Amino acid sequence: MNKKISKTDAEKIINEFFKNIQNKTPKEIKKVKKLAMSKNIALKEKRKLFCKKCLTPYKNPKIRIKNKLKSITCNNCNYISRWKMKN
Ligand SMILES: [Zn+2]
């Protein structure tokens, strides 16, 4: 990945990437995460779109909500991500 791009360009690339997240591979997600990190861009809500363990985009995840915690089970590696829900 080109390291000479500006932060604005990187943000554009990342936003475009996540519009089509379901068709991405873990390898591509890893690249984009690296890009975001190198440019100090927070992925925020976008982080919830893929498994943080195997980096597979969630396609049809099992979602459970309990005690204001949302848990998503990855259908690739079965890793469970938990997110605090906003009120
Ligand atoms: Zn996974």
PDB file of the backbone (N, CA, C, O) and the ligand in Angstrom, with CONECT records:
HET     ZN  A 101       1
ATOM      1  N   MET A   1       0.841  -1.206   0.000  1.00  0.00           N
ATOM      2  CA  MET A   1       0.000   0.000   0.000  1.00  0.00           C
ATOM      3  C   MET A   1       0.879   1.260   0.000  1.00  0.00           C
ATOM      4  O   MET A   1       1.889   1.326   0.700  1.00  0.00           O
ATOM      5  N   ASN A   2       0.480   2.237  -0.784  1.00  0.00           N
ATOM      6  CA  ASN A   2       1.247   3.476  -0.890  1.00  0.00           C
ATOM      7  C   ASN A   2       1.233   4.251   0.420  1.00  0.00           C
ATOM      8  O   ASN A   2       0.168   4.551   0.960  1.00  0.00           O
ATOM      9  N   LYS A   3       2.393   4.568   0.919  1.00  0.00           N
ATOM     10  CA  LYS A   3       2.461   5.242   2.214  1.00  0.00           C
ATOM     11  C   LYS A   3       2.464   6.758   2.091  1.00  0.00           C
ATOM     12  O   LYS A   3       2.419   7.472   3.092  1.00  0.00           O
ATOM     13  N   LYS A   4       2.519   7.247   0.841  1.00  0.00           N
ATOM     14  CA  LYS A   4       2.616   8.688   0.676  1.00  0.00           C
ATOM     15  C   LYS A   4       1.260   9.376   0.535  1.00  0.00           C
ATOM     16  O   LYS A   4       1.201  10.577   0.274  1.00  0.00           O
ATOM     17  N   ILE A   5       0.194   8.640   0.701  1.00  0.00           N
ATOM     18  CA  ILE A   5      -1.118   9.268   0.564  1.00  0.00           C
ATOM     19  C   ILE A   5      -1.448  10.083   1.816  1.00  0.00           C
ATOM     20  O   ILE A   5      -0.957   9.800   2.908  1.00  0.00           O
ATOM     21  N   SER A   6      -2.274  11.078   1.634  1.00  0.00           N
ATOM     22  CA  SER A   6      -2.634  11.953   2.752  1.00  0.00           C
ATOM     23  C   SER A   6      -3.684  11.282   3.633  1.00  0.00           C
ATOM     24  O   SER A   6      -4.275  10.269   3.257  1.00  0.00           O
ATOM     25  N   LYS A   7      -3.901  11.853   4.790  1.00  0.00           N
ATOM     26  CA  LYS A   7      -4.888  11.311   5.711  1.00  0.00           C
ATOM     27  C   LYS A   7      -6.291  11.362   5.099  1.00  0.00           C
ATOM     28  O   LYS A   7      -7.079  10.429   5.254  1.00  0.00           O
ATOM     29  N   THR A   8      -6.592  12.455   4.408  1.00  0.00           N
ATOM     30  CA  THR A   8      -7.898  12.589   3.744  1.00  0.00           C
ATOM     31  C   THR A   8      -8.096  11.488   2.712  1.00  0.00           C
ATOM     32  O   THR A   8      -9.162  10.879   2.627  1.00  0.00           O
ATOM     33  N   ASP A   9      -7.048  11.242   1.928  1.00  0.00           N
ATOM     34  CA  ASP A   9      -7.133  10.174   0.930  1.00  0.00           C
ATOM     35  C   ASP A   9      -7.337   8.827   1.599  1.00  0.00           C
ATOM     36  O   ASP A   9      -8.133   8.004   1.145  1.00  0.00           O
ATOM     37  N   ALA A  10      -6.615   8.617   2.673  1.00  0.00           N
ATOM     38  CA  ALA A  10      -6.729   7.354   3.398  1.00  0.00           C
ATOM     39  C   ALA A  10      -8.152   7.178   3.926  1.00  0.00           C
ATOM     40  O   ALA A  10      -8.709   6.082   3.871  1.00  0.00           O
ATOM     41  N   GLU A  11      -8.734   8.261   4.438  1.00  0.00           N
ATOM     42  CA  GLU A  11     -10.104   8.187   4.950  1.00  0.00           C
ATOM     43  C   GLU A  11     -11.086   7.812   3.845  1.00  0.00           C
ATOM     44  O   GLU A  11     -12.012   7.028   4.053  1.00  0.00           O
ATOM     45  N   LYS A  12     -10.864   8.390   2.666  1.00  0.00           N
ATOM     46  CA  LYS A  12     -11.720   8.082   1.510  1.00  0.00           C
ATOM     47  C   LYS A  12     -11.607   6.610   1.153  1.00  0.00           C
ATOM     48  O   LYS A  12     -12.611   5.931   0.937  1.00  0.00           O
ATOM     49  N   ILE A  13     -10.381   6.129   1.094  1.00  0.00           N
ATOM     50  CA  ILE A  13     -10.133   4.730   0.749  1.00  0.00           C
ATOM     51  C   ILE A  13     -10.841   3.823   1.748  1.00  0.00           C
ATOM     52  O   ILE A  13     -11.500   2.854   1.373  1.00  0.00           O
ATOM     53  N   ILE A  14     -10.691   4.157   3.027  1.00  0.00           N
ATOM     54  CA  ILE A  14     -11.280   3.337   4.081  1.00  0.00           C
ATOM     55  C   ILE A  14     -12.807   3.357   4.003  1.00  0.00           C
ATOM     56  O   ILE A  14     -13.449   2.314   4.130  1.00  0.00           O
ATOM     57  N   ASN A  15     -13.386   4.539   3.795  1.00  0.00           N
ATOM     58  CA  ASN A  15     -14.847   4.627   3.703  1.00  0.00           C
ATOM     59  C   ASN A  15     -15.386   3.828   2.521  1.00  0.00           C
ATOM     60  O   ASN A  15     -16.396   3.133   2.638  1.00  0.00           O
ATOM     61  N   GLU A  16     -14.704   3.933   1.382  1.00  0.00           N
ATOM     62  CA  GLU A  16     -15.105   3.173   0.202  1.00  0.00           C
ATOM     63  C   GLU A  16     -14.998   1.675   0.477  1.00  0.00           C
ATOM     64  O   GLU A  16     -15.873   0.891   0.108  1.00  0.00           O
ATOM     65  N   PHE A  17     -13.916   1.307   1.125  1.00  0.00           N
ATOM     66  CA  PHE A  17     -13.658  -0.098   1.433  1.00  0.00           C
ATOM     67  C   PHE A  17     -14.789  -0.686   2.270  1.00  0.00           C
ATOM     68  O   PHE A  17     -15.262  -1.792   2.006  1.00  0.00           O
ATOM     69  N   PHE A  18     -15.212   0.063   3.277  1.00  0.00           N
ATOM     70  CA  PHE A  18     -16.217  -0.470   4.186  1.00  0.00           C
ATOM     71  C   PHE A  18     -17.628  -0.470   3.600  1.00  0.00           C
ATOM     72  O   PHE A  18     -18.516  -1.139   4.128  1.00  0.00           O
ATOM     73  N   LYS A  19     -17.843   0.272   2.518  1.00  0.00           N
ATOM     74  CA  LYS A  19     -19.145   0.235   1.844  1.00  0.00           C
ATOM     75  C   LYS A  19     -19.382  -1.144   1.253  1.00  0.00           C
ATOM     76  O   LYS A  19     -20.518  -1.585   1.073  1.00  0.00           O
ATOM     77  N   ASN A  20     -18.291  -1.799   0.962  1.00  0.00           N
ATOM     78  CA  ASN A  20     -18.370  -3.083   0.277  1.00  0.00           C
ATOM     79  C   ASN A  20     -17.704  -4.179   1.117  1.00  0.00           C
ATOM     80  O   ASN A  20     -17.136  -5.135   0.590  1.00  0.00           O
ATOM     81  N   ILE A  21     -17.793  -4.011   2.409  1.00  0.00           N
ATOM     82  CA  ILE A  21     -17.058  -4.862   3.339  1.00  0.00           C
ATOM     83  C   ILE A  21     -17.371  -6.358   3.170  1.00  0.00           C
ATOM     84  O   ILE A  21     -16.496  -7.208   3.339  1.00  0.00           O
ATOM     85  N   GLN A  22     -18.613  -6.657   2.838  1.00  0.00           N
ATOM     86  CA  GLN A  22     -19.013  -8.068   2.747  1.00  0.00           C
ATOM     87  C   GLN A  22     -18.265  -8.857   1.676  1.00  0.00           C
ATOM     88  O   GLN A  22     -18.186 -10.084   1.739  1.00  0.00           O
ATOM     89  N   ASN A  23     -17.723  -8.149   0.703  1.00  0.00           N
ATOM     90  CA  ASN A  23     -17.000  -8.843  -0.355  1.00  0.00           C
ATOM     91  C   ASN A  23     -15.493  -8.842  -0.152  1.00  0.00           C
ATOM     92  O   ASN A  23     -14.734  -9.254  -1.028  1.00  0.00           O
ATOM     93  N   LYS A  24     -15.072  -8.371   1.021  1.00  0.00           N
ATOM     94  CA  LYS A  24     -13.637  -8.278   1.246  1.00  0.00           C
ATOM     95  C   LYS A  24     -13.091  -9.538   1.914  1.00  0.00           C
ATOM     96  O   LYS A  24     -13.821 -10.301   2.546  1.00  0.00           O
ATOM     97  N   THR A  25     -11.800  -9.724   1.752  1.00  0.00           N
ATOM     98  CA  THR A  25     -11.148 -10.877   2.368  1.00  0.00           C
ATOM     99  C   THR A  25     -10.417 -10.410   3.637  1.00  0.00           C
ATOM    100  O   THR A  25     -10.110  -9.227   3.782  1.00  0.00           O
ATOM    101  N   PRO A  26     -10.145 -11.340   4.544  1.00  0.00           N
ATOM    102  CA  PRO A  26      -9.400 -10.979   5.760  1.00  0.00           C
ATOM    103  C   PRO A  26      -8.080 -10.289   5.440  1.00  0.00           C
ATOM    104  O   PRO A  26      -7.651  -9.395   6.170  1.00  0.00           O
ATOM    105  N   LYS A  27      -7.444 -10.697   4.363  1.00  0.00           N
ATOM    106  CA  LYS A  27      -6.171 -10.101   3.967  1.00  0.00           C
ATOM    107  C   LYS A  27      -6.348  -8.608   3.646  1.00  0.00           C
ATOM    108  O   LYS A  27      -5.539  -7.772   4.048  1.00  0.00           O
ATOM    109  N   GLU A  28      -7.417  -8.302   2.919  1.00  0.00           N
ATOM    110  CA  GLU A  28      -7.681  -6.900   2.565  1.00  0.00           C
ATOM    111  C   GLU A  28      -8.042  -6.079   3.798  1.00  0.00           C
ATOM    112  O   GLU A  28      -7.657  -4.916   3.919  1.00  0.00           O
ATOM    113  N   ILE A  29      -8.782  -6.697   4.704  1.00  0.00           N
ATOM    114  CA  ILE A  29      -9.164  -6.001   5.932  1.00  0.00           C
ATOM    115  C   ILE A  29      -7.921  -5.685   6.761  1.00  0.00           C
ATOM    116  O   ILE A  29      -7.816  -4.620   7.370  1.00  0.00           O
ATOM    117  N   LYS A  30      -6.997  -6.620   6.772  1.00  0.00           N
ATOM    118  CA  LYS A  30      -5.748  -6.405   7.503  1.00  0.00           C
ATOM    119  C   LYS A  30      -4.993  -5.195   6.947  1.00  0.00           C
ATOM    120  O   LYS A  30      -4.467  -4.376   7.699  1.00  0.00           O
ATOM    121  N   LYS A  31      -4.951  -5.100   5.628  1.00  0.00           N
ATOM    122  CA  LYS A  31      -4.293  -3.982   4.962  1.00  0.00           C
ATOM    123  C   LYS A  31      -4.933  -2.653   5.344  1.00  0.00           C
ATOM    124  O   LYS A  31      -4.245  -1.686   5.671  1.00  0.00           O
ATOM    125  N   VAL A  32      -6.265  -2.624   5.295  1.00  0.00           N
ATOM    126  CA  VAL A  32      -6.980  -1.388   5.589  1.00  0.00           C
ATOM    127  C   VAL A  32      -6.807  -0.998   7.058  1.00  0.00           C
ATOM    128  O   VAL A  32      -6.706   0.184   7.389  1.00  0.00           O
ATOM    129  N   LYS A  33      -6.775  -2.006   7.932  1.00  0.00           N
ATOM    130  CA  LYS A  33      -6.546  -1.718   9.350  1.00  0.00           C
ATOM    131  C   LYS A  33      -5.164  -1.079   9.543  1.00  0.00           C
ATOM    132  O   LYS A  33      -4.999  -0.136  10.315  1.00  0.00           O
ATOM    133  N   LYS A  34      -4.199  -1.613   8.830  1.00  0.00           N
ATOM    134  CA  LYS A  34      -2.841  -1.080   8.895  1.00  0.00           C
ATOM    135  C   LYS A  34      -2.806   0.358   8.407  1.00  0.00           C
ATOM    136  O   LYS A  34      -2.181   1.225   9.018  1.00  0.00           O
ATOM    137  N   LEU A  35      -3.488   0.593   7.293  1.00  0.00           N
ATOM    138  CA  LEU A  35      -3.560   1.936   6.721  1.00  0.00           C
ATOM    139  C   LEU A  35      -4.174   2.898   7.740  1.00  0.00           C
ATOM    140  O   LEU A  35      -3.648   3.985   7.980  1.00  0.00           O
ATOM    141  N   ALA A  36      -5.277   2.487   8.325  1.00  0.00           N
ATOM    142  CA  ALA A  36      -5.953   3.329   9.312  1.00  0.00           C
ATOM    143  C   ALA A  36      -5.018   3.629  10.484  1.00  0.00           C
ATOM    144  O   ALA A  36      -4.945   4.761  10.963  1.00  0.00           O
ATOM    145  N   MET A  37      -4.319   2.613  10.929  1.00  0.00           N
ATOM    146  CA  MET A  37      -3.412   2.797  12.067  1.00  0.00           C
ATOM    147  C   MET A  37      -2.273   3.734  11.715  1.00  0.00           C
ATOM    148  O   MET A  37      -1.900   4.594  12.513  1.00  0.00           O
ATOM    149  N   SER A  38      -1.715   3.569  10.515  1.00  0.00           N
ATOM    150  CA  SER A  38      -0.571   4.395  10.131  1.00  0.00           C
ATOM    151  C   SER A  38      -0.965   5.857   9.970  1.00  0.00           C
ATOM    152  O   SER A  38      -0.133   6.754  10.107  1.00  0.00           O
ATOM    153  N   LYS A  39      -2.247   6.088   9.678  1.00  0.00           N
ATOM    154  CA  LYS A  39      -2.716   7.473   9.503  1.00  0.00           C
ATOM    155  C   LYS A  39      -3.470   7.979  10.730  1.00  0.00           C
ATOM    156  O   LYS A  39      -4.025   9.077  10.723  1.00  0.00           O
ATOM    157  N   ASN A  40      -3.480   7.168  11.771  1.00  0.00           N
ATOM    158  CA  ASN A  40      -4.197   7.557  12.987  1.00  0.00           C
ATOM    159  C   ASN A  40      -5.679   7.792  12.771  1.00  0.00           C
ATOM    160  O   ASN A  40      -6.254   8.739  13.307  1.00  0.00           O
ATOM    161  N   ILE A  41      -6.283   6.935  11.991  1.00  0.00           N
ATOM    162  CA  ILE A  41      -7.711   7.059  11.730  1.00  0.00           C
ATOM    163  C   ILE A  41      -8.438   6.013  12.574  1.00  0.00           C
ATOM    164  O   ILE A  41      -8.121   4.824  12.517  1.00  0.00           O
ATOM    165  N   ALA A  42      -9.413   6.469  13.353  1.00  0.00           N
ATOM    166  CA  ALA A  42     -10.173   5.533  14.173  1.00  0.00           C
ATOM    167  C   ALA A  42     -11.261   4.892  13.340  1.00  0.00           C
ATOM    168  O   ALA A  42     -12.016   5.576  12.648  1.00  0.00           O
ATOM    169  N   LEU A  43     -11.334   3.583  13.411  1.00  0.00           N
ATOM    170  CA  LEU A  43     -12.361   2.899  12.625  1.00  0.00           C
ATOM    171  C   LEU A  43     -13.736   2.965  13.298  1.00  0.00           C
ATOM    172  O   LEU A  43     -14.765   2.807  12.640  1.00  0.00           O
ATOM    173  N   LYS A  44     -13.742   3.195  14.589  1.00  0.00           N
ATOM    174  CA  LYS A  44     -14.985   3.297  15.375  1.00  0.00           C
ATOM    175  C   LYS A  44     -16.003   2.209  15.038  1.00  0.00           C
ATOM    176  O   LYS A  44     -15.721   1.020  15.190  1.00  0.00           O
ATOM    177  N   GLU A  45     -17.181   2.618  14.583  1.00  0.00           N
ATOM    178  CA  GLU A  45     -18.268   1.665  14.308  1.00  0.00           C
ATOM    179  C   GLU A  45     -17.883   0.629  13.243  1.00  0.00           C
ATOM    180  O   GLU A  45     -18.433  -0.472  13.207  1.00  0.00           O
ATOM    181  N   LYS A  46     -16.959   0.988  12.405  1.00  0.00           N
ATOM    182  CA  LYS A  46     -16.567   0.075  11.323  1.00  0.00           C
ATOM    183  C   LYS A  46     -15.932  -1.198  11.867  1.00  0.00           C
ATOM    184  O   LYS A  46     -15.970  -2.249  11.227  1.00  0.00           O
ATOM    185  N   ARG A  47     -15.349  -1.088  13.053  1.00  0.00           N
ATOM    186  CA  ARG A  47     -14.719  -2.261  13.655  1.00  0.00           C
ATOM    187  C   ARG A  47     -15.732  -3.355  13.946  1.00  0.00           C
ATOM    188  O   ARG A  47     -15.380  -4.526  14.084  1.00  0.00           O
ATOM    189  N   LYS A  48     -16.997  -2.955  14.039  1.00  0.00           N
ATOM    190  CA  LYS A  48     -18.031  -3.948  14.357  1.00  0.00           C
ATOM    191  C   LYS A  48     -18.493  -4.723  13.126  1.00  0.00           C
ATOM    192  O   LYS A  48     -19.365  -5.587  13.218  1.00  0.00           O
ATOM    193  N   LEU A  49     -17.915  -4.413  12.000  1.00  0.00           N
ATOM    194  CA  LEU A  49     -18.348  -5.046  10.767  1.00  0.00           C
ATOM    195  C   LEU A  49     -17.547  -6.283  10.411  1.00  0.00           C
ATOM    196  O   LEU A  49     -17.861  -6.993   9.456  1.00  0.00           O
ATOM    197  N   PHE A  50     -16.510  -6.527  11.190  1.00  0.00           N
ATOM    198  CA  PHE A  50     -15.715  -7.729  10.922  1.00  0.00           C
ATOM    199  C   PHE A  50     -15.218  -8.324  12.227  1.00  0.00           C
ATOM    200  O   PHE A  50     -15.163  -7.651  13.257  1.00  0.00           O
ATOM    201  N   CYS A  51     -14.862  -9.586  12.164  1.00  0.00           N
ATOM    202  CA  CYS A  51     -14.371 -10.292  13.343  1.00  0.00           C
ATOM    203  C   CYS A  51     -12.965  -9.815  13.662  1.00  0.00           C
ATOM    204  O   CYS A  51     -12.101  -9.770  12.787  1.00  0.00           O
ATOM    205  N   LYS A  52     -12.739  -9.454  14.940  1.00  0.00           N
ATOM    206  CA  LYS A  52     -11.413  -8.915  15.251  1.00  0.00           C
ATOM    207  C   LYS A  52     -10.370 -10.024  15.393  1.00  0.00           C
ATOM    208  O   LYS A  52      -9.170  -9.758  15.444  1.00  0.00           O
ATOM    209  N   LYS A  53     -10.839 -11.256  15.457  1.00  0.00           N
ATOM    210  CA  LYS A  53      -9.881 -12.341  15.586  1.00  0.00           C
ATOM    211  C   LYS A  53      -9.407 -12.854  14.223  1.00  0.00           C
ATOM    212  O   LYS A  53      -8.205 -12.909  13.962  1.00  0.00           O
ATOM    213  N   CYS A  54     -10.341 -13.224  13.366  1.00  0.00           N
ATOM    214  CA  CYS A  54      -9.927 -13.778  12.079  1.00  0.00           C
ATOM    215  C   CYS A  54     -10.088 -12.775  10.937  1.00  0.00           C
ATOM    216  O   CYS A  54      -9.734 -13.070   9.795  1.00  0.00           O
ATOM    217  N   LEU A  55     -10.626 -11.583  11.245  1.00  0.00           N
ATOM    218  CA  LEU A  55     -10.780 -10.492  10.285  1.00  0.00           C
ATOM    219  C   LEU A  55     -11.718 -10.825   9.120  1.00  0.00           C
ATOM    220  O   LEU A  55     -11.617 -10.233   8.046  1.00  0.00           O
ATOM    221  N   THR A  56     -12.612 -11.758   9.339  1.00  0.00           N
ATOM    222  CA  THR A  56     -13.600 -12.066   8.315  1.00  0.00           C
ATOM    223  C   THR A  56     -14.788 -11.123   8.470  1.00  0.00           C
ATOM    224  O   THR A  56     -15.275 -10.937   9.585  1.00  0.00           O
ATOM    225  N   PRO A  57     -15.266 -10.523   7.378  1.00  0.00           N
ATOM    226  CA  PRO A  57     -16.449  -9.665   7.526  1.00  0.00           C
ATOM    227  C   PRO A  57     -17.667 -10.473   7.968  1.00  0.00           C
ATOM    228  O   PRO A  57     -17.871 -11.601   7.519  1.00  0.00           O
ATOM    229  N   TYR A  58     -18.464  -9.891   8.842  1.00  0.00           N
ATOM    230  CA  TYR A  58     -19.666 -10.578   9.300  1.00  0.00           C
ATOM    231  C   TYR A  58     -20.680 -10.602   8.176  1.00  0.00           C
ATOM    232  O   TYR A  58     -21.030  -9.561   7.620  1.00  0.00           O
ATOM    233  N   LYS A  59     -21.143 -11.777   7.847  1.00  0.00           N
ATOM    234  CA  LYS A  59     -22.136 -11.868   6.784  1.00  0.00           C
ATOM    235  C   LYS A  59     -23.508 -12.146   7.340  1.00  0.00           C
ATOM    236  O   LYS A  59     -24.483 -11.469   7.014  1.00  0.00           O
ATOM    237  N   ASN A  60     -23.563 -13.141   8.174  1.00  0.00           N
ATOM    238  CA  ASN A  60     -24.855 -13.513   8.728  1.00  0.00           C
ATOM    239  C   ASN A  60     -24.654 -13.893  10.186  1.00  0.00           C
ATOM    240  O   ASN A  60     -24.938 -15.019  10.593  1.00  0.00           O
ATOM    241  N   PRO A  61     -24.159 -12.939  10.967  1.00  0.00           N
ATOM    242  CA  PRO A  61     -23.720 -13.309  12.306  1.00  0.00           C
ATOM    243  C   PRO A  61     -24.879 -13.550  13.266  1.00  0.00           C
ATOM    244  O   PRO A  61     -25.978 -13.021  13.102  1.00  0.00           O
ATOM    245  N   LYS A  62     -24.590 -14.361  14.264  1.00  0.00           N
ATOM    246  CA  LYS A  62     -25.555 -14.553  15.341  1.00  0.00           C
ATOM    247  C   LYS A  62     -25.407 -13.370  16.281  1.00  0.00           C
ATOM    248  O   LYS A  62     -24.319 -13.125  16.802  1.00  0.00           O
ATOM    249  N   ILE A  63     -26.461 -12.652  16.498  1.00  0.00           N
ATOM    250  CA  ILE A  63     -26.381 -11.501  17.389  1.00  0.00           C
ATOM    251  C   ILE A  63     -27.278 -11.742  18.592  1.00  0.00           C
ATOM    252  O   ILE A  63     -28.459 -12.063  18.453  1.00  0.00           O
ATOM    253  N   ARG A  64     -26.704 -11.583  19.760  1.00  0.00           N
ATOM    254  CA  ARG A  64     -27.472 -11.731  20.991  1.00  0.00           C
ATOM    255  C   ARG A  64     -27.314 -10.482  21.827  1.00  0.00           C
ATOM    256  O   ARG A  64     -26.240  -9.884  21.883  1.00  0.00           O
ATOM    257  N   ILE A  65     -28.380 -10.102  22.466  1.00  0.00           N
ATOM    258  CA  ILE A  65     -28.296  -8.918  23.322  1.00  0.00           C
ATOM    259  C   ILE A  65     -28.703  -9.294  24.732  1.00  0.00           C
ATOM    260  O   ILE A  65     -29.788  -9.824  24.972  1.00  0.00           O
ATOM    261  N   LYS A  66     -27.805  -9.005  25.655  1.00  0.00           N
ATOM    262  CA  LYS A  66     -28.064  -9.350  27.043  1.00  0.00           C
ATOM    263  C   LYS A  66     -27.408  -8.315  27.939  1.00  0.00           C
ATOM    264  O   LYS A  66     -26.242  -7.974  27.742  1.00  0.00           O
ATOM    265  N   ASN A  67     -28.139  -7.816  28.912  1.00  0.00           N
ATOM    266  CA  ASN A  67     -27.607  -6.814  29.851  1.00  0.00           C
ATOM    267  C   ASN A  67     -26.885  -5.666  29.148  1.00  0.00           C
ATOM    268  O   ASN A  67     -25.805  -5.244  29.564  1.00  0.00           O
ATOM    269  N   LYS A  68     -27.488  -5.180  28.098  1.00  0.00           N
ATOM    270  CA  LYS A  68     -26.926  -4.059  27.332  1.00  0.00           C
ATOM    271  C   LYS A  68     -25.603  -4.408  26.664  1.00  0.00           C
ATOM    272  O   LYS A  68     -24.855  -3.526  26.241  1.00  0.00           O
ATOM    273  N   LEU A  69     -25.329  -5.682  26.576  1.00  0.00           N
ATOM    274  CA  LEU A  69     -24.149  -6.117  25.841  1.00  0.00           C
ATOM    275  C   LEU A  69     -24.630  -6.843  24.595  1.00  0.00           C
ATOM    276  O   LEU A  69     -25.492  -7.719  24.649  1.00  0.00           O
ATOM    277  N   LYS A  70     -24.053  -6.456  23.493  1.00  0.00           N
ATOM    278  CA  LYS A  70     -24.413  -7.087  22.244  1.00  0.00           C
ATOM    279  C   LYS A  70     -23.295  -8.048  21.903  1.00  0.00           C
ATOM    280  O   LYS A  70     -22.138  -7.638  21.812  1.00  0.00           O
ATOM    281  N   SER A  71     -23.608  -9.301  21.714  1.00  0.00           N
ATOM    282  CA  SER A  71     -22.539 -10.207  21.325  1.00  0.00           C
ATOM    283  C   SER A  71     -22.779 -10.757  19.932  1.00  0.00           C
ATOM    284  O   SER A  71     -23.889 -11.141  19.565  1.00  0.00           O
ATOM    285  N   ILE A  72     -21.718 -10.778  19.188  1.00  0.00           N
ATOM    286  CA  ILE A  72     -21.773 -11.255  17.814  1.00  0.00           C
ATOM    287  C   ILE A  72     -20.836 -12.450  17.689  1.00  0.00           C
ATOM    288  O   ILE A  72     -19.656 -12.372  18.029  1.00  0.00           O
ATOM    289  N   THR A  73     -21.380 -13.548  17.199  1.00  0.00           N
ATOM    290  CA  THR A  73     -20.549 -14.736  17.017  1.00  0.00           C
ATOM    291  C   THR A  73     -20.092 -14.804  15.570  1.00  0.00           C
ATOM    292  O   THR A  73     -20.905 -14.751  14.647  1.00  0.00           O
ATOM    293  N   CYS A  74     -18.826 -14.919  15.386  1.00  0.00           N
ATOM    294  CA  CYS A  74     -18.262 -15.024  14.043  1.00  0.00           C
ATOM    295  C   CYS A  74     -18.613 -16.395  13.463  1.00  0.00           C
ATOM    296  O   CYS A  74     -18.410 -17.418  14.117  1.00  0.00           O
ATOM    297  N   ASN A  75     -19.134 -16.412  12.246  1.00  0.00           N
ATOM    298  CA  ASN A  75     -19.471 -17.717  11.673  1.00  0.00           C
ATOM    299  C   ASN A  75     -18.283 -18.378  10.998  1.00  0.00           C
ATOM    300  O   ASN A  75     -18.416 -19.448  10.404  1.00  0.00           O
ATOM    301  N   ASN A  76     -17.146 -17.757  11.086  1.00  0.00           N
ATOM    302  CA  ASN A  76     -15.939 -18.377  10.553  1.00  0.00           C
ATOM    303  C   ASN A  76     -15.132 -19.060  11.666  1.00  0.00           C
ATOM    304  O   ASN A  76     -14.785 -20.235  11.552  1.00  0.00           O
ATOM    305  N   CYS A  77     -14.835 -18.319  12.742  1.00  0.00           N
ATOM    306  CA  CYS A  77     -13.970 -18.885  13.781  1.00  0.00           C
ATOM    307  C   CYS A  77     -14.693 -19.051  15.121  1.00  0.00           C
ATOM    308  O   CYS A  77     -14.114 -19.538  16.093  1.00  0.00           O
ATOM    309  N   ASN A  78     -15.971 -18.639  15.162  1.00  0.00           N
ATOM    310  CA  ASN A  78     -16.776 -18.751  16.383  1.00  0.00           C
ATOM    311  C   ASN A  78     -16.334 -17.844  17.516  1.00  0.00           C
ATOM    312  O   ASN A  78     -16.775 -18.006  18.654  1.00  0.00           O
ATOM    313  N   TYR A  79     -15.476 -16.905  17.215  1.00  0.00           N
ATOM    314  CA  TYR A  79     -15.066 -15.941  18.232  1.00  0.00           C
ATOM    315  C   TYR A  79     -16.239 -15.006  18.543  1.00  0.00           C
ATOM    316  O   TYR A  79     -16.931 -14.542  17.637  1.00  0.00           O
ATOM    317  N   ILE A  80     -16.449 -14.740  19.818  1.00  0.00           N
ATOM    318  CA  ILE A  80     -17.562 -13.873  20.199  1.00  0.00           C
ATOM    319  C   ILE A  80     -17.053 -12.484  20.549  1.00  0.00           C
ATOM    320  O   ILE A  80     -16.265 -12.314  21.479  1.00  0.00           O
ATOM    321  N   SER A  81     -17.513 -11.496  19.796  1.00  0.00           N
ATOM    322  CA  SER A  81     -17.189 -10.102  20.113  1.00  0.00           C
ATOM    323  C   SER A  81     -18.329  -9.522  20.925  1.00  0.00           C
ATOM    324  O   SER A  81     -19.499  -9.779  20.640  1.00  0.00           O
ATOM    325  N   ARG A  82     -17.990  -8.746  21.929  1.00  0.00           N
ATOM    326  CA  ARG A  82     -19.038  -8.121  22.734  1.00  0.00           C
ATOM    327  C   ARG A  82     -18.904  -6.606  22.678  1.00  0.00           C
ATOM    328  O   ARG A  82     -17.812  -6.048  22.786  1.00  0.00           O
ATOM    329  N   TRP A  83     -20.032  -5.975  22.507  1.00  0.00           N
ATOM    330  CA  TRP A  83     -20.046  -4.515  22.433  1.00  0.00           C
ATOM    331  C   TRP A  83     -21.044  -3.978  23.428  1.00  0.00           C
ATOM    332  O   TRP A  83     -22.133  -4.528  23.597  1.00  0.00           O
ATOM    333  N   LYS A  84     -20.669  -2.908  24.081  1.00  0.00           N
ATOM    334  CA  LYS A  84     -21.608  -2.231  24.951  1.00  0.00           C
ATOM    335  C   LYS A  84     -22.603  -1.470  24.103  1.00  0.00           C
ATOM    336  O   LYS A  84     -22.226  -0.798  23.143  1.00  0.00           O
ATOM    337  N   MET A  85     -23.855  -1.572  24.450  1.00  0.00           N
ATOM    338  CA  MET A  85     -24.849  -0.851  23.666  1.00  0.00           C
ATOM    339  C   MET A  85     -25.007   0.567  24.211  1.00  0.00           C
ATOM    340  O   MET A  85     -24.915   0.826  25.411  1.00  0.00           O
ATOM    341  N   LYS A  86     -25.251   1.468  23.257  1.00  0.00           N
ATOM    342  CA  LYS A  86     -25.517   2.850  23.684  1.00  0.00           C
ATOM    343  C   LYS A  86     -26.986   2.954  24.040  1.00  0.00           C
ATOM    344  O   LYS A  86     -27.834   2.296  23.437  1.00  0.00           O
ATOM    345  N   ASN A  87     -27.275   3.780  25.015  1.00  0.00           N
ATOM    346  CA  ASN A  87     -28.676   3.917  25.419  1.00  0.00           C
ATOM    347  C   ASN A  87     -29.491   4.728  24.416  1.00  0.00           C
ATOM    348  O   ASN A  87     -30.689   4.932  24.616  1.00  0.00           O
TER     349      ASN A  87
HETATM  350 ZN    ZN A 101     -13.749 -14.809  13.259  1.00  0.00          ZN2+
END
